[in-house]
Amino acid sequence: MDVIELLPRLRLLRFPVGQAYLWRDDDELTLIDAGTAGSAPAIAAAVTALGGVPGDVRRIVLTHFHEDHVGAAGEFAALSGATVLAHPLDAPFVRGELPGPPPRLEDWELPIHAAAAERLPKTAPVPPDAVTCVSDGDVLDFGGGARVLHVPGHTDGSIALFLPAEGVLFTGDTVAASPVDGTVMPGVFNLDRPRLLDSVARLAALDAEVACFGHGDPVIGGATAALRRAAAGP
């Protein structure tokens, strides 16, 4: 796992598939998404490198239920004591009570999805003991007040997090950056692409300077303009 400083209080954790983020508020941390199964020791090492201990992570906010985002949530929550949060529509899948619905893949997505699946760990994720549900409009106690936005389309319960005081937006997989040229674009592997495009437009209406995606390089500066181009389409 690679750890990349984006801002003095923000680190990107890059896994073989997908990525997560650590946000620091003085003496506590928030983890946004949790990487693939087996990633808890690497996340703990990243926290230690910042001068903290795993118990400094008070909450793990999951943008959606896909394995590359929730795989280590249960094991790191057990290690740190952090509260796991997710939208109620995705929470049953995070808790392991039900299998999540598969994406409706377009033909061009099929080989890309298969290649990504091959890179996932073969170990099954351990679900967290409990999941606290968050909904659209909730404000979480980090980053000066992190606003929860329900952005369905990638999954029914996908959420984004916007920190207005910091100008930082965490999009989950609703938006991505191309691995080829960094172009900001609507996310792929979706359950409902038309709803996803509506959600991208909602995020593009925010006043964000920094946009952090589930896949691809974040935009540091001028994020709203990049999101608006993505929402406008080709």
N, C-alpha and C positions, 0 to 999 in steps of 0.2 A: 504494500500500500504506500502511495506517495502522499506526503503532507505538504500543502502549498499555502503560504500566507497570501491572502487576498487583500485584507485590511488588518490594521493592528488588532482588531477584535474578532477576526473571521479567518478560519482555516478551511481549506478544501481537503477532503480525504478522498483520494482517488483509488478505487479498487479495480481489479481486472475487468469487472463489469459494473458500470455505474459508479456513483460517487455520493458522498454525504458531506455535511458541513458541521463545524463546531463554532458556536458563537459564545464569546466570553462577556460576562457582565461582572466586573470586579471579582468576587470570590466564588462565582458559580458559572456553570457552563450549560449550554443547551445543544443537543445533538439533533440535527435535522436529517432524517433518514439514518439507516444503520448498516448499510452494506449487506454483503452476502453472508450466508451461514459460515461460522468459524472466524469471523472478523473481530470478535470482541477483544482478543489480546492485542491486536494491532491498534484498535481504537484506544484501548487503555494506555498503550505505549505513547500514542499521540498526546493524550491528556497529560501523561507524566512529563513529556518533553516540553509542555507548556508550563511546567512547574506545579501541576496539580495532581490530584489523585482521582480515581474513577468516581468516588463519592461526590466530587464536585459537580458532576453532571446530574442536574436535578430533573431533567425531562428529556424524553426522546420523542420528537414529533415526526410522525410518519406521513409522508405526502400521499401514499397509496399502498396497496397491499402486495405489489409484485415482489418476488423473492429477492431481487437485487437491491431492494430498498428496506425490506423488513427482516432479512435473513438472520441478522445478528441481534435484533432488537431484544429477544427474550434472553439470550445469554448475557448481553451487556447490561440489561436491566437487573438481572440477578447479581451481577458483579458489582454494580454501582448503587443499586437501590433507586434508580431513576424511575419516574412515572412515564409510562408509554401512552401516547395520545394519538388518536386517529379519528377519522370521520365515521359516524355510525353505519354508513352504508358499506364501508370496507372493514369495519372492526371484526365482524364474524370470521373473515378470512385471515386477518392478522392473528386472531386467537386460535386459529386452526380448527374451528368448529365446522367449517364448510370449505370445499374447494372453490377458489375464485373462478369466475367466468373467464375463458380464454379470450384474447383479442381477436377482432375480426380483421384478419390480415389481408392487405391488398397483394396482388401477385408479386409486385416488385419487392415487397417486404419479406416474403417467405424465406429466401436464402439468407437474408441479414438476420432474421429472427432465429433461424436454425443455427447460424454461426455463433450468435450470442448465447444461445442455450447450451452449446457445447462448452462454453467457458465457465458456466456456473458450477459451483461445487456439487459433488454428488451427495454430500451429507444433507439430510433433511433439516430445515430450520427447526429450532425449538421455540414454540410460541411463548410469548410473555404470559406470566401468571394472570395479569389483568391489563385491560385497556380502558383508558378514560376517553370518553367520546367528546369531540369538539365539533362545532358547527359554524356555519357561515356567520360572520359578525362577531364571534368570540374574540376577546383580546387576551393574549397570554402574557405572563409577567416576565418578559425578557426583551432586550433590545429597545427599551423605552416604550414598550407596548406593541406586541406582535399581533397584527390583525389576521384572523383566519378567513380565507376566501374559499368557498366551495366552487371548484372548477371541474365539473364532470365532463367526461368524454374519453379521457385515457382510461379511467375506471369510473364507475358511478360515484365513488366516494373520494375522488381525488381532491386534494386541497393544495392551496398555495399559502404562503405566509408573507405578509408585507409589514416592514418596519418603517412607518412613515418618518419617525424621528431620525432615522439613519439613511433613508432612501434606498433600502436593501429589500429585494424581492427574491423569495425562494419559490421557484415555479414547479418543482417536482418534474414529472415527465410531460406536463402540458406543453412545455416549450423545450426545445433542444438547440444545440449548436452543432452544425455539421462537422464531422471529424476531418473532412477534406479541406475546407476553407474557412471554417468558423462561422459561416452564415447562420444567423438565428432563424429558426423555422418552427412550425407547429410540430408537436411530438408525433412519434410513430407508434405502431403496435397498439392501436386504440380499440376500445370497445364501441365507441360511437363517434366517428370523425366529425360529423356536423356539429354535435354538441361541443366537441373539443375546439373547433374553430370559434364558436361563440365564446368559449372560455378564454382563448387566446386574445380575442378582442377585448374582453373585460380586463385582462392583465395589462394590455397595451394602453388602457385609459388611466392607469396609475402613474404617479410621478416618481418613477424609480430611476435612480442613478446606476445602481448595481443590480444585475440579474444573475442569479445562481440556478443552474439547470441540473437536472438529474443525470444528463449526459452531455458532454461537450464543455468547452471552455466558457467560464462565466464572462459576462460583459462588465467591465469596470469603467464606468463613466458613460453617460449617454444611453443608458439601457432603454429608456422609453422610446427613443427614436428607432432602435433596433427591433423592439417588440411591435411597434406600429408597422414597420416594413413587413414583419412576419405575418401580422394580422391581415395586411392588404393582399398578400399572396403574390404569385408571379405576375 
